[in-house]
């Protein structure tokens, strides 16, 4: 795994530009689902309650791993749009230092209209995904301090 060299804000800007390219929300949803397809294969051994994100209508699994001070995520969902949402977050936050994840500005989600165009249950699920990612990062930042 090669560590990301681009700043989080640069990746967020790239995502905003991609979504602005599409004129309607059906095309944006299709693009979102393509992001889900870009996720690494999810190990069956991690498809457990321990890694399931609570608060999502669909099933979503997120497995974190700390390597060389960076947090790496494997993720999956049984629903296409939800898998795209977790794929978008993984694209932005995978391979980052815990403090980068905790402090990441995710306002780009509003700029692309994601929260505005999601159903209330999907919006709650997105919020649950963000919360869980940040909780993992906080836990790992504590591990780094104690090492």
Beta strands, then each sheet from edge to edge (+ up, - down):
strand 1: 60-67
strand 2: 70-77
strand 3: 96-97
sheet 1: 1+ 2- 3+
end
